[in-house]
Amino acid sequence: MRMHRAQPSLYVALDFPDRAAAENLVAQLDPADCGLKVGKELFTRAGPELVRSLVDRGFAVFLDLKFHDIPHTVAQACRAASDLGVSLVNVHASGGRAMLAAARAAIPPGTDAPALIAVTVLTSMTEADLVDIGVNRPLADQVSALARLSCEAGLDGVVCSAWEATAMRSVFVQPDPVIVTPGIRPAGSALDDQSRVMTPEEAIQAGATSIVVGRPITRAQDPASVAHEIARSIR
């Protein structure tokens, strides 16, 4: 039985500097093909009113703010996100057990509730980056440890590289886990600032339930066609 809102298989990252640019792209997209991911830059500039308007247009919205703070603050932020009507909320697993538990308590599981997932290790990071911040275990081990902590706290899944999606399936064994993979690039696309990537089809085959695609869609001459083709290819 699903204990959170249904998730689209494709989220388009609205990584734009202002609301007008984001809405220009959104006007070309079909909610039947994709959901929309709103991150820190756009949310800081456009605020909750933009999120509400996207929800009102019928889009599933992934509010990608990666909450990471003391437990009470994260709980209040998660509750506020849920009140916006979004479909997906995330927190940083590295915030620790108490913070994850507070987030879970703020968004009780339910068919009308947004899914609550944790960020393990950012897809732009390498093992050398982990060493720089004092994490000396292999990257895959760090991802798995944070995923287990998130699962024990009752979260619905994780954000992770597609390269870790299969391993996440062995951690989140509930009937309807949420395994979200950014860093997805269709064959032939530029890697940009991502270092651990897969194609959409490879990511789904590896165990992802939703993929996040940004620039290959948002910078395309015909974003709607690209989004539709990606959605078709992974259905």
Summary of the structure (lengths in Angstrom):
residues: 235
radius of gyration: 16.6
end to end distance: 20.9
largest distance: 45.7
contacts: 823
relative contact order: 0.16
helix: 44%
strand: 16%
